[in-house]
Amino acid sequence: MLAAAIGAALVLLAASRGWVTLRVARDRPLPDLVRTVRGGKAQPLLTAMGLVGLAGAVALLATRRIGRLVVGLLLAAAGVLVAVRASTDLQGMSAHRAETLLTDGGPVVGVPAGARATVDLQLTWVGVALTGAVLLIGAGAVVLARGRRWPGMGGRYERSRPATIQDAGHAPEPAQKAVAEADRTLWEALDRGEDPTAR
């Protein structure tokens, strides 16, 4: 659960920081147009998968058996998606995508026709996202391998139900006699007008 929470937090951190810096030369006297795009804007899946990871970390406590396996699968899938999307940017960004990110950031003024944007990927935050992805994948794999044997939330703290006369038929014979005797004593006290709970 801790690994999933830390992994999700790292992915969300990377999504909130500058993921890529785009620079386009403009005609003088205008300075170069420079825009920094956040990770969540450059790769929208980062934020979504980070939230899935956080929800999965909490769900590990609340689920049991099959439900926990489903959560483990979702954690691993979220980690794989983050790793794939971050890795695609490491391989380079197409001119069309760079232009789209540039124009989505606001009006583009003074840029000559056909100008290409220089792409500067912030490797630190890409590395943070990949680290989070590895933690999510690892947490999901551990849950898939061992999660069915873990106790569920509240299972070990449930109060045992007191034995009743109805249970006596399914209990061993000494237990049946003890339950019957306790039940008979309570009824006798009530017959005498005593309050058996006053003791």
Backbone as a printed PyTorch tensor [residue, N CA C, xyz], in Angstrom:
tensor([[[  0.8280,  -1.1870,   0.0000],
         [  0.0000,   0.0000,   0.0000],
         [  0.8780,   1.2580,   0.0000]],

        [[  1.9600,   1.2050,   0.7970],
         [  2.8620,   2.3540,   0.8690],
         [  3.5520,   2.5830,  -0.4710]],

        [[  3.9730,   1.4960,  -1.1210],
         [  4.6300,   1.6270,  -2.4240],
         [  3.6760,   2.2160,  -3.4610]],

        [[  2.4260,   1.7800,  -3.4360],
         [  1.4360,   2.3120,  -4.3780],
         [  1.1890,   3.7900,  -4.1210]],

        [[  1.0820,   4.1730,  -2.8460],
         [  0.8300,   5.5780,  -2.5170],
         [  2.0030,   6.4600,  -2.9200]],

        [[  3.2340,   5.9950,  -2.6450],
         [  4.4130,   6.7890,  -3.0170],
         [  4.5390,   6.8800,  -4.5270]],

        [[  4.3160,   5.7520,  -5.2230],
         [  4.3830,   5.7680,  -6.6890],
         [  3.3790,   6.7210,  -7.2980]],

        [[  2.1470,   6.6900,  -6.7870],
         [  1.1120,   7.5920,  -7.3030],
         [  1.4710,   9.0470,  -7.0180]],

        [[  2.0180,   9.3090,  -5.8160],
         [  2.4010,  10.6810,  -5.4740],
         [  3.5140,  11.1900,  -6.3920]],

        [[  4.4640,  10.3310,  -6.7330],
         [  5.5440,  10.7320,  -7.6410],
         [  5.0020,  11.0480,  -9.0380]],

        [[  4.0590,  10.2360,  -9.4970],
         [  3.4670,  10.4840, -10.8210],
         [  2.7170,  11.8140, -10.8200]],

        [[  1.9460,  12.0730,  -9.7640],
         [  1.2120,  13.3410,  -9.6790],
         [  2.1630,  14.5270,  -9.5490]],

        [[  3.2680,  14.3320,  -8.8510],
         [  4.2620,  15.4010,  -8.7370],
         [  4.8490,  15.7280, -10.1050]],

        [[  5.2050,  14.6970, -10.8550],
         [  5.7530,  14.9210, -12.1970],
         [  4.7270,  15.5860, -13.1070]],

        [[  3.4540,  15.2350, -12.9280],
         [  2.4040,  15.8270, -13.7600],
         [  2.2090,  17.3080, -13.4670]],

        [[  2.5800,  17.7470, -12.2600],
         [  2.3660,  19.1480, -11.8940],
         [  3.5760,  20.0300, -12.2080]],

        [[  4.6690,  19.4410, -12.6880],
         [  5.8870,  20.1990, -12.9400],
         [  6.1210,  20.3630, -14.4410]],

        [[  7.0530,  21.2430, -14.7520],
         [  7.3720,  21.4860, -16.1540],
         [  7.9400,  20.2420, -16.8170]],

        [[  7.2320,  19.7340, -17.7810],
         [  7.6030,  18.4830, -18.4490],
         [  8.4840,  18.7530, -19.6690]],

        [[  8.1210,  19.7780, -20.4000],
         [  8.8490,  20.0920, -21.6340],
         [  8.8590,  21.6110, -21.8360]],

        [[  9.9820,  22.1270, -22.3350],
         [ 10.1010,  23.5460, -22.6680],
         [ 10.2070,  23.6810, -24.1790]],

        [[  9.3280,  24.4820, -24.7570],
         [  9.2890,  24.6920, -26.2070],
         [  9.8110,  26.0990, -26.5060]],

        [[ 10.6870,  26.2040, -27.4770],
         [ 11.2740,  27.4940, -27.8360],
         [ 11.1930,  27.6620, -29.3580]],

        [[ 10.6920,  28.8400, -29.7770],
         [ 10.5890,  29.1480, -31.2100],
         [ 11.2320,  30.5200, -31.4380]],

        [[ 12.1170,  30.5880, -32.4420],
         [ 12.7540,  31.8740, -32.7870],
         [ 11.7510,  32.7610, -33.5090]],

        [[ 11.7100,  34.0480, -33.1320],
         [ 10.8200,  35.0140, -33.7810],
         [ 11.6600,  36.1260, -34.4240]],

        [[ 11.0320,  36.8090, -35.3620],
         [ 11.7290,  37.9110, -36.0380],
         [ 12.0210,  39.0280, -35.0530]],

        [[ 13.1530,  39.6680, -35.2350],
         [ 13.5150,  40.8140, -34.3880],
         [ 12.5180,  41.9390, -34.6170]],

        [[ 12.2270,  42.7300, -33.6200],
         [ 12.8570,  42.8090, -32.2860],
         [ 12.2170,  41.9150, -31.2440]],

        [[ 11.3230,  41.0040, -31.6540],
         [ 10.6440,  40.1370, -30.6870],
         [ 11.6150,  39.0870, -30.1420]],

        [[ 11.5730,  38.8320, -28.8410],
         [ 12.4240,  37.7650, -28.2910],
         [ 11.8560,  36.3990, -28.6720]],

        [[ 12.6450,  35.3730, -28.4550],
         [ 12.1770,  34.0130, -28.7350],
         [ 10.9390,  33.7110, -27.8850]],

        [[ 10.0310,  32.9640, -28.4830],
         [  8.8350,  32.5310, -27.7530],
         [  9.1960,  31.2640, -26.9770]],

        [[  9.0520,  31.3110, -25.6550],
         [  9.4020,  30.1740, -24.7980],
         [  8.1820,  29.8010, -23.9680]],

        [[  7.8290,  28.5230, -24.0230],
         [  6.6910,  28.0270, -23.2290],
         [  7.0930,  26.7380, -22.5200]],

        [[  6.7650,  26.6640, -21.2370],
         [  6.9830,  25.4360, -20.4680],
         [  5.6320,  24.7710, -20.2490]],

        [[  5.5500,  23.5080, -20.6060],
         [  4.2900,  22.7570, -20.5330],
         [  4.3900,  21.7610, -19.3820]],

        [[  3.3880,  21.7720, -18.5250],
         [  3.3370,  20.8340, -17.3980],
         [  3.1530,  19.4030, -17.8910]],

        [[  3.5590,  18.4640, -17.0240],
         [  3.4270,  17.0530, -17.3830],
         [  1.9990,  16.6270, -17.6040]],

        [[  1.0810,  17.1570, -16.7870],
         [ -0.3240,  16.7940, -16.9470],
         [ -0.9290,  17.3060, -18.2310]],

        [[ -0.3370,  18.3700, -18.7830],
         [ -0.8080,  18.9090, -20.0590],
         [ -0.1590,  18.1720, -21.2390]],

        [[  1.1320,  17.8960, -21.0930],
         [  1.8400,  17.1960, -22.1630],
         [  1.4140,  15.7400, -22.2560]],

        [[  1.1750,  15.1190, -21.1010],
         [  0.7420,  13.7190, -21.0560],
         [ -0.4400,  13.6270, -20.0990]],

        [[ -1.6550,  13.8450, -20.5840],
         [ -2.8290,  13.8570, -19.6900],
         [ -3.0220,  12.5760, -18.8820]],

        [[ -2.4880,  11.4620, -19.3750],
         [ -2.6520,  10.2100, -18.6420],
         [ -1.9140,  10.2130, -17.3090]],

        [[ -0.9010,  11.0510, -17.1710],
         [ -0.1390,  11.0600, -15.9160],
         [ -1.0360,  11.3660, -14.7270]],

        [[ -1.8040,  12.4220, -14.8240],
         [ -2.6820,  12.8030, -13.7130],
         [ -3.7220,  11.7200, -13.4450]],

        [[ -4.3200,  11.2120, -14.5120],
         [ -5.3630,  10.1880, -14.3390],
         [ -4.7990,   8.9280, -13.6800]],

        [[ -3.6390,   8.4650, -14.1420],
         [ -3.0670,   7.2460, -13.5800],
         [ -2.5360,   7.4690, -12.1650]],

        [[ -2.0780,   8.6850, -11.8570],
         [ -1.6840,   8.9870, -10.4820],
         [ -2.8650,   8.8920,  -9.5310]],

        [[ -4.0110,   9.3950,  -9.9590],
         [ -5.2220,   9.3070,  -9.1350],
         [ -5.6880,   7.8590,  -8.9910]],

        [[ -5.5470,   7.0770, -10.0650],
         [ -5.8910,   5.6510,  -9.9780],
         [ -4.9950,   4.9640,  -8.9510]],

        [[ -3.6990,   5.3280,  -8.9550],
         [ -2.7800,   4.7360,  -7.9870],
         [ -3.1420,   5.0710,  -6.5530]],

        [[ -3.5180,   6.3210,  -6.2940],
         [ -3.9200,   6.7060,  -4.9400],
         [ -5.1890,   5.9720,  -4.5120]],

        [[ -6.1570,   5.9040,  -5.4180],
         [ -7.3970,   5.1880,  -5.1020],
         [ -7.1150,   3.7060,  -4.8550]],

        [[ -6.2040,   3.1410,  -5.6460],
         [ -5.8550,   1.7320,  -5.4650],
         [ -5.1900,   1.4650,  -4.1320]],

        [[ -4.3400,   2.3930,  -3.6840],
         [ -3.6690,   2.2240,  -2.3890],
         [ -4.6930,   2.1570,  -1.2590]],

        [[ -5.7290,   2.9910,  -1.3240],
         [ -6.7760,   2.9700,  -0.3020],
         [ -7.6410,   1.7200,  -0.4570]],

        [[ -7.9180,   1.3490,  -1.7030],
         [ -8.7940,   0.1900,  -1.9450],
         [ -8.1730,  -1.1120,  -1.4640]],

        [[ -6.8440,  -1.1660,  -1.3520],
         [ -6.2060,  -2.3900,  -0.8590],
         [ -6.6710,  -2.7250,   0.5550]],

        [[ -6.9750,  -1.7100,   1.3340],
         [ -7.4560,  -1.9460,   2.6930],
         [ -8.8910,  -2.4460,   2.7240]],

        [[ -9.6840,  -1.9600,   1.7850],
         [-11.1250,  -2.2020,   1.8450],
         [-11.5740,  -3.4370,   1.0790]],

        [[-10.6960,  -4.0510,   0.3080],
         [-11.1030,  -5.1860,  -0.5170],
         [-10.5120,  -6.4870,   0.0100]],

        [[-11.0750,  -7.5740,  -0.4620],
         [-10.5890,  -8.8990,  -0.0920],
         [-10.5570,  -9.7920,  -1.3310]],

        [[ -9.7110, -10.7660,  -1.3200],
         [ -9.6130, -11.8260,  -2.3220],
         [ -9.6980, -11.3140,  -3.7580]],

        [[-10.8060, -11.6080,  -4.4550],
         [-10.9130, -11.2630,  -5.8720],
         [-10.8600,  -9.7550,  -6.0730]],

        [[-11.5460,  -9.0020,  -5.2180],
         [-11.5190,  -7.5450,  -5.3310],
         [-10.1140,  -6.9970,  -5.2110]],

        [[ -9.3270,  -7.5750,  -4.3140],
         [ -7.9480,  -7.1160,  -4.1450],
         [ -7.1080,  -7.4650,  -5.3640]],

        [[ -7.3700,  -8.5900,  -5.9860],
         [ -6.6420,  -8.9380,  -7.2170],
         [ -6.9540,  -7.9430,  -8.3380]],

        [[ -8.2090,  -7.5290,  -8.4090],
         [ -8.5850,  -6.5300,  -9.4190],
         [ -7.8420,  -5.2180,  -9.1640]],

        [[ -7.7450,  -4.8240,  -7.8870],
         [ -7.0180,  -3.5980,  -7.5380],
         [ -5.5480,  -3.7320,  -7.9240]],

        [[ -4.9570,  -4.8930,  -7.6390],
         [ -3.5590,  -5.1150,  -8.0220],
         [ -3.3470,  -5.0160,  -9.5200]],

        [[ -4.2930,  -5.5510, -10.2760],
         [ -4.2070,  -5.4720, -11.7380],
         [ -4.2990,  -4.0260, -12.2100]],

        [[ -5.1840,  -3.2420, -11.5990],
         [ -5.3200,  -1.8270, -11.9700],
         [ -4.0590,  -1.0360, -11.6270]],

        [[ -3.4500,  -1.3330, -10.4840],
         [ -2.2120,  -0.6520, -10.1120],
         [ -1.1070,  -0.9430, -11.1120]],

        [[ -0.9650,  -2.2150, -11.4650],
         [  0.0700,  -2.5830, -12.4350],
         [ -0.2000,  -1.9550, -13.7980]],

        [[ -1.4610,  -1.9500, -14.2230],
         [ -1.8080,  -1.3540, -15.5190],
         [ -1.5410,   0.1450, -15.5260]],

        [[ -1.8560,   0.8170, -14.4140],
         [ -1.5850,   2.2510, -14.3240],
         [ -0.0940,   2.5250, -14.4430]],

        [[  0.7170,   1.7150, -13.7640],
         [  2.1610,   1.8830, -13.8550],
         [  2.6930,   1.6570, -15.2580]],

        [[  2.1650,   0.6510, -15.9310],
         [  2.6110,   0.3710, -17.3080],
         [  2.2510,   1.5320, -18.2340]],

        [[  1.0370,   2.0660, -18.0950],
         [  0.6260,   3.1900, -18.9440],
         [  1.5090,   4.4160, -18.7270]],

        [[  1.8280,   4.7080, -17.4710],
         [  2.7100,   5.8490, -17.1870],
         [  4.0820,   5.6210, -17.8120]],

        [[  4.6120,   4.4160, -17.6560],
         [  5.9390,   4.1120, -18.2040],
         [  5.9470,   4.2410, -19.7280]],

        [[  4.8960,   3.7560, -20.3720],
         [  4.8340,   3.8120, -21.8490],
         [  4.7520,   5.2580, -22.3210]],

        [[  3.8860,   6.0530, -21.6920],
         [  3.7190,   7.4390, -22.1380],
         [  4.9710,   8.2670, -21.8820]],

        [[  5.6090,   8.0680, -20.7360],
         [  6.8340,   8.8130, -20.4520],
         [  7.9580,   8.3910, -21.3940]],

        [[  8.0100,   7.1120, -21.7190],
         [  9.0700,   6.6170, -22.6040],
         [  8.9220,   7.1470, -24.0210]],

        [[  7.6970,   7.3810, -24.4770],
         [  7.5210,   7.9030, -25.8350],
         [  8.1340,   9.2880, -25.9700]],

        [[  8.0430,  10.1090, -24.9210],
         [  8.6550,  11.4350, -24.9860],
         [ 10.1730,  11.3530, -24.9390]],

        [[ 10.7180,  10.3280, -24.3010],
         [ 12.1690,  10.1550, -24.2930],
         [ 12.6970,   9.8540, -25.6930]],

        [[ 11.8570,   9.2460, -26.5200],
         [ 12.2630,   8.9110, -27.8850],
         [ 12.1320,  10.0900, -28.8450]],

        [[ 11.5790,  11.1940, -28.3550],
         [ 11.4440,  12.3790, -29.1980],
         [  9.9920,  12.7740, -29.3850]],

        [[  9.8000,  14.0480, -29.7710],
         [  8.4540,  14.5850, -29.9550],
         [  8.3090,  15.0690, -31.3880]],

        [[  7.2160,  14.6960, -32.0070],
         [  7.0020,  15.1070, -33.3980],
         [  6.7740,  16.6120, -33.4860]],

        [[  7.0630,  17.1700, -34.6620],
         [  6.8870,  18.6170, -34.8680],
         [  5.4240,  19.0110, -34.7080]],

        [[  4.5140,  18.1500, -35.1660],
         [  3.0840,  18.4500, -35.0620],
         [  2.6550,  18.5190, -33.5990]],

        [[  3.1240,  17.5640, -32.7850],
         [  2.7410,  17.5750, -31.3700],
         [  3.3420,  18.7770, -30.6580]],

        [[  4.5800,  19.1070, -30.9760],
         [  5.2040,  20.2820, -30.3590],
         [  4.4360,  21.5500, -30.7230]],

        [[  3.9890,  21.6490, -31.9720],
         [  3.2180,  22.8210, -32.4050],
         [  1.8750,  22.8760, -31.6910]],

        [[  1.2540,  21.7150, -31.5050],
         [ -0.0290,  21.6630, -30.8020],
         [  0.1170,  22.1240, -29.3550]],

        [[  1.1490,  21.6290, -28.6690],
         [  1.3870,  22.0450, -27.2850],
         [  1.6820,  23.5350, -27.1980]],

        [[  2.3840,  24.0450, -28.2180],
         [  2.7400,  25.4650, -28.2190],
         [  1.4930,  26.3340, -28.3690]],

        [[  0.6360,  25.9950, -29.2950],
         [ -0.5690,  26.7980, -29.5290],
         [ -1.5940,  26.6270, -28.4210]],

        [[ -1.6200,  25.4410, -27.7690],
         [ -2.5490,  25.2330, -26.6550],
         [ -2.1880,  26.0970, -25.4560]],

        [[ -0.9240,  26.5320, -25.3730],
         [ -0.4820,  27.3230, -24.2370],
         [ -0.8600,  28.7880, -24.3250]],

        [[ -1.4300,  29.2350, -25.4380],
         [ -1.8090,  30.6380, -25.5800],
         [ -1.5370,  31.1290, -26.9980]],

        [[ -1.8370,  32.3900, -27.2510],
         [ -1.6580,  32.9340, -28.6030],
         [ -0.1840,  32.9520, -29.0240]],

        [[  0.0500,  32.6320, -30.2760],
         [  1.4070,  32.6330, -30.8470],
         [  1.4930,  33.8240, -31.7910]],

        [[  2.3400,  34.7900, -31.4320],
         [  2.4480,  36.0330, -32.1940],
         [  3.8870,  36.1940, -32.6970]],

        [[  4.0200,  36.6100, -33.9370],
         [  5.3360,  36.9240, -34.4830],
         [  6.1640,  35.7370, -34.8760]],

        [[  5.5680,  34.5600, -34.9380],
         [  6.3140,  33.3670, -35.3380],
         [  6.2410,  33.2400, -36.8570]],

        [[  7.3840,  33.1890, -37.5270],
         [  7.3510,  33.0730, -38.9830],
         [  6.7560,  31.7480, -39.4310]],

        [[  6.1720,  31.7550, -40.6040],
         [  5.5560,  30.5420, -41.1390],
         [  6.6060,  29.4460, -41.3060]],

        [[  6.2420,  28.2500, -40.9070],
         [  7.1420,  27.1040, -41.0520],
         [  8.2170,  27.0270, -39.9820]],

        [[  8.1600,  27.9030, -38.9600],
         [  9.1810,  27.8570, -37.9040],
         [  9.0120,  26.5920, -37.0680]],

        [[ 10.1220,  25.9800, -36.7160],
         [ 10.0990,  24.7550, -35.9150],
         [ 10.4030,  25.0740, -34.4570]],

        [[  9.7310,  24.3910, -33.5740],
         [  9.9650,  24.5740, -32.1400],
         [ 11.1000,  23.6650, -31.6870]],

        [[ 11.9710,  24.2120, -30.8710],
         [ 13.0180,  23.4140, -30.2300],
         [ 12.4400,  22.8190, -28.9500]],

        [[ 12.5830,  21.5140, -28.8090],
         [ 11.9780,  20.7900, -27.6850],
         [ 13.0550,  20.4420, -26.6660]],

        [[ 12.8460,  20.8830, -25.4320],
         [ 13.7700,  20.5700, -24.3430],
         [ 13.0010,  19.8020, -23.2710]],

        [[ 13.1650,  18.4860, -23.2610],
         [ 12.4490,  17.6300, -22.3110],
         [ 13.1370,  17.6920, -20.9480]],

        [[ 12.3600,  17.8980, -19.9000],
         [ 12.9100,  17.9670, -18.5460],
         [ 13.0810,  16.5420, -18.0130]],

        [[ 14.2900,  16.0190, -18.1510],
         [ 14.5360,  14.6080, -17.8320],
         [ 14.3380,  14.3030, -16.3480]],

        [[ 14.5220,  15.2980, -15.4990],
         [ 14.3320,  15.0570, -14.0590],
         [ 12.9130,  14.5960, -13.7720]],

        [[ 11.9340,  15.3190, -14.3110],
         [ 10.5410,  14.9780, -14.0210],
         [ 10.0900,  13.7480, -14.7790]],

        [[ 10.6720,  13.5080, -15.9380],
         [ 10.3890,  12.2430, -16.6270],
         [ 10.8930,  11.0800, -15.7800]],

        [[ 12.0820,  11.2470, -15.2010],
         [ 12.6230,  10.2010, -14.3240],
         [ 11.7670,   9.9870, -13.0850]],

        [[ 11.2340,  11.0710, -12.5160],
         [ 10.3450,  10.9450, -11.3510],
         [  9.0900,  10.1510, -11.7300]],

        [[  8.5310,  10.4550, -12.8970],
         [  7.3380,   9.7290, -13.3530],
         [  7.6460,   8.2490, -13.5810]],

        [[  8.8030,   7.9630, -14.1530],
         [  9.1700,   6.5660, -14.3900],
         [  9.4080,   5.8240, -13.0760]],

        [[  9.9810,   6.5060, -12.0890],
         [ 10.1590,   5.8850, -10.7670],
         [  8.8050,   5.5560, -10.1440]],

        [[  7.8700,   6.5020, -10.2510],
         [  6.5250,   6.2330,  -9.7540],
         [  5.8730,   5.0710, -10.4750]],

        [[  6.1070,   4.9870, -11.7930],
         [  5.5380,   3.8830, -12.5710],
         [  6.0920,   2.5390, -12.1080]],

        [[  7.3990,   2.4910, -11.8230],
         [  8.0100,   1.2410, -11.3510],
         [  7.4130,   0.8280, -10.0020]],

        [[  7.1990,   1.7970,  -9.1150],
         [  6.6010,   1.4860,  -7.8130],
         [  5.1690,   0.9760,  -7.9580]],

        [[  4.4110,   1.5860,  -8.8650],
         [  3.0320,   1.1210,  -9.0890],
         [  3.0190,  -0.2940,  -9.6580]],

        [[  3.9050,  -0.5430, -10.6140],
         [  3.9640,  -1.8920, -11.2030],
         [  4.3730,  -2.9070, -10.1460]],

        [[  5.3860,  -2.5670,  -9.3370],
         [  5.8310,  -3.4850,  -8.2920],
         [  4.7500,  -3.7500,  -7.2550]],

        [[  4.0540,  -2.6970,  -6.8390],
         [  2.9710,  -2.8780,  -5.8640],
         [  1.8740,  -3.7630,  -6.4430]],

        [[  1.5030,  -3.5080,  -7.6940],
         [  0.4760,  -4.3300,  -8.3250],
         [  0.8950,  -5.7860,  -8.4370]],

        [[  2.1800,  -6.0210,  -8.7680],
         [  2.6640,  -7.3990,  -8.9010],
         [  2.6420,  -8.1220,  -7.5600]],

        [[  3.0280,  -7.4390,  -6.4820],
         [  3.0100,  -8.0590,  -5.1560],
         [  1.5740,  -8.3770,  -4.7300]],

        [[  0.6630,  -7.4620,  -5.0190],
         [ -0.7460,  -7.7060,  -4.6780],
         [ -1.2770,  -8.9070,  -5.4560]],

        [[ -0.9380,  -8.9980,  -6.7290],
         [ -1.4040, -10.1360,  -7.5290],
         [ -0.8280, -11.4520,  -7.0170]],

        [[  0.4240, -11.4100,  -6.5300],
         [  1.0710, -12.6380,  -6.0750],
         [  0.6200, -13.0560,  -4.6820]],

        [[  0.4020, -12.0870,  -3.7720],
         [  0.1570, -12.4310,  -2.3810],
         [ -1.1090, -11.8450,  -1.7780]],

        [[ -1.7780, -10.9700,  -2.4970],
         [ -2.8840, -10.2160,  -1.9230],
         [ -4.0320, -11.0440,  -1.3950]],

        [[ -4.2750, -12.2100,  -1.9670],
         [ -5.4300, -13.0060,  -1.5280],
         [ -5.2650, -13.5230,  -0.1080]],

        [[ -4.0090, -13.6090,   0.3690],
         [ -3.7700, -14.1540,   1.7040],
         [ -3.7700, -13.0810,   2.7890]],

        [[ -3.8360, -11.8110,   2.4150],
         [ -3.7960, -10.7360,   3.4060],
         [ -5.1590, -10.5730,   4.0690]],

        [[ -5.1900, -10.1810,   5.3520],
         [ -6.4850,  -9.9560,   6.0020],
         [ -7.1560,  -8.7080,   5.4570]],

        [[ -8.4740,  -8.7030,   5.4780],
         [ -9.2310,  -7.5390,   5.0320],
         [ -9.4190,  -6.5370,   6.1540]],

        [[ -9.8280,  -5.3520,   5.8020],
         [-10.0280,  -4.2970,   6.7980],
         [-11.1230,  -4.6980,   7.7770]],

        [[-10.8140,  -4.6640,   9.0460],
         [-11.7950,  -4.9510,  10.0780],
         [-12.0100,  -6.4250,  10.3440]],

        [[-11.4710,  -7.3150,   9.5000],
         [-11.7020,  -8.7300,   9.6890],
         [-11.1390,  -9.2550,  10.9910]],

        [[ -9.9640,  -8.7810,  11.3940],
         [ -9.3410,  -9.2790,  12.6100],
         [ -9.9000,  -8.6010,  13.8520]],

        [[-10.6990,  -7.5420,  13.6590],
         [-11.2320,  -6.8110,  14.8060],
         [-12.7190,  -7.0720,  15.0340]],

        [[-13.3130,  -7.9450,  14.2310],
         [-14.7370,  -8.2070,  14.4050],
         [-14.9850,  -8.9150,  15.7330]],

        [[-16.0510,  -8.5060,  16.4340],
         [-16.3940,  -9.1570,  17.6910],
         [-17.0360, -10.4980,  17.4060]],

        [[-16.6470, -11.4650,  18.1980],
         [-17.2730, -12.7710,  18.0310],
         [-18.6840, -12.7190,  18.6150]],

        [[-19.6200, -13.3740,  17.9500],
         [-21.0060, -13.3870,  18.4020],
         [-21.1290, -14.3290,  19.5860]],

        [[-21.7920, -13.9150,  20.6620],
         [-21.9470, -14.8240,  21.8060],
         [-22.7550, -16.0520,  21.4170]],

        [[-22.4180, -17.1350,  22.0530],
         [-23.1140, -18.3810,  21.7580],
         [-24.5580, -18.2990,  22.2050]],

        [[-25.4380, -18.8870,  21.4510],
         [-26.8560, -18.9250,  21.8030],
         [-27.3070, -20.3700,  21.8490]],

        [[-28.5100, -20.5500,  22.3030],
         [-29.0440, -21.9090,  22.3900],
         [-29.1690, -22.5340,  20.9980]],

        [[-29.3730, -21.6690,  19.9630],
         [-29.4710, -22.2000,  18.6120],
         [-28.1440, -22.7840,  18.1530]],

        [[-27.0190, -22.2020,  18.6710],
         [-25.7080, -22.7060,  18.2810],
         [-25.3760, -24.0140,  18.9700]],

        [[-26.1070, -24.3250,  20.0330],
         [-25.7400, -25.4930,  20.8260],
         [-25.8390, -26.7760,  20.0200]],

        [[-26.7690, -26.8210,  19.1140],
         [-26.9270, -28.0240,  18.3130],
         [-25.7390, -28.3030,  17.4130]],

        [[-24.9400, -27.3060,  17.1000],
         [-23.7910, -27.4850,  16.2180],
         [-22.4810, -27.5260,  16.9990]],

        [[-22.5330, -27.3480,  18.3360],
         [-21.3220, -27.3130,  19.1420],
         [-21.0210, -28.7030,  19.6780]],

        [[-19.7810, -28.9290,  20.1370],
         [-19.4650, -30.2020,  20.7980],
         [-20.3330, -30.3790,  22.0410]],

        [[-20.4650, -31.6240,  22.5350],
         [-21.4010, -31.9120,  23.6270],
         [-21.1110, -31.1330,  24.9090]],

        [[-19.8510, -30.9880,  25.3730],
         [-19.6290, -30.1780,  26.5910],
         [-20.0740, -28.7310,  26.4030]],

        [[-19.8420, -28.1890,  25.2140],
         [-20.2650, -26.8100,  24.9500],
         [-21.7820, -26.7220,  24.9390]],

        [[-22.4540, -27.7500,  24.4080],
         [-23.9140, -27.7570,  24.4010],
         [-24.4590, -27.7170,  25.8290]],

        [[-23.8400, -28.4870,  26.7080],
         [-24.3050, -28.5310,  28.0950],
         [-24.0810, -27.1940,  28.7800]],

        [[-22.9310, -26.5470,  28.4950],
         [-22.6280, -25.2620,  29.1420],
         [-23.6150, -24.1880,  28.6970]],

        [[-23.9420, -24.1810,  27.4050],
         [-24.8960, -23.1980,  26.9000],
         [-26.2810, -23.4420,  27.4800]],

        [[-26.6790, -24.7030,  27.5480],
         [-27.9990, -25.0300,  28.0940],
         [-28.0810, -24.6540,  29.5730]],

        [[-26.9930, -24.9110,  30.3270],
         [-26.9810, -24.5790,  31.7540],
         [-27.0740, -23.0730,  31.9790]],

        [[-26.3190, -22.3140,  31.1970],
         [-26.3590, -20.8550,  31.3280],
         [-27.7430, -20.3240,  30.9900]],

        [[-28.3600, -20.8930,  29.9700],
         [-29.6970, -20.4560,  29.5700],
         [-30.7170, -20.7720,  30.6600]],

        [[-30.6100, -21.9730,  31.2640],
         [-31.5430, -22.3760,  32.3200],
         [-31.3950, -21.4810,  33.5440]],

        [[-30.1500, -21.1180,  33.8900],
         [-29.9090, -20.2500,  35.0560],
         [-30.5460, -18.8810,  34.8650]],

        [[-30.4570, -18.3380,  33.6510],
         [-31.0710, -17.0340,  33.3700],
         [-32.5840, -17.0910,  33.5380]],

        [[-33.2070, -18.1530,  33.0040],
         [-34.6650, -18.2570,  33.1180],
         [-35.1120, -18.4370,  34.5690]],

        [[-34.3500, -19.1940,  35.3380],
         [-34.7040, -19.3860,  36.7460],
         [-34.6190, -18.0680,  37.5060]],

        [[-33.5990, -17.2510,  37.2010],
         [-33.4710, -15.9520,  37.8730],
         [-34.6530, -15.0520,  37.5290]],

        [[-35.0940, -15.0850,  36.2840],
         [-36.2530, -14.2890,  35.8860],
         [-37.5160, -14.7730,  36.5850]],

        [[-37.6590, -16.1090,  36.7460],
         [-38.8310, -16.6620,  37.4330],
         [-38.8890, -16.2050,  38.8800]],

        [[-37.7210, -16.0270,  39.5180],
         [-37.6800, -15.5750,  40.9060],
         [-37.8490, -14.0660,  41.0310]],

        [[-37.9670, -13.3650,  39.9020],
         [-38.1280, -11.9160,  39.9280],
         [-36.8090, -11.1700,  40.0350]],

        [[-35.7030, -11.8580,  39.8110],
         [-34.3840, -11.2060,  39.8760],
         [-33.9800, -10.6880,  38.4940]],

        [[-33.1600,  -9.6790,  38.5280],
         [-32.6120,  -9.1350,  37.2600],
         [-31.2470,  -9.7770,  37.0310]],

        [[-31.1350, -10.6780,  36.0550],
         [-29.8370, -11.3790,  35.8580],
         [-28.7310, -10.4420,  35.3690]],

        [[-29.0980,  -9.2820,  34.8790],
         [-28.0490,  -8.3620,  34.4190],
         [-27.5010,  -7.5140,  35.5450]],

        [[-28.1400,  -7.5580,  36.7240],
         [-27.6780,  -6.7220,  37.8570],
         [-26.3370,  -7.2080,  38.3820]],

        [[-25.9530,  -8.4470,  38.0850],
         [-24.6750,  -8.9540,  38.5500],
         [-23.5290,  -8.4000,  37.7280]]])
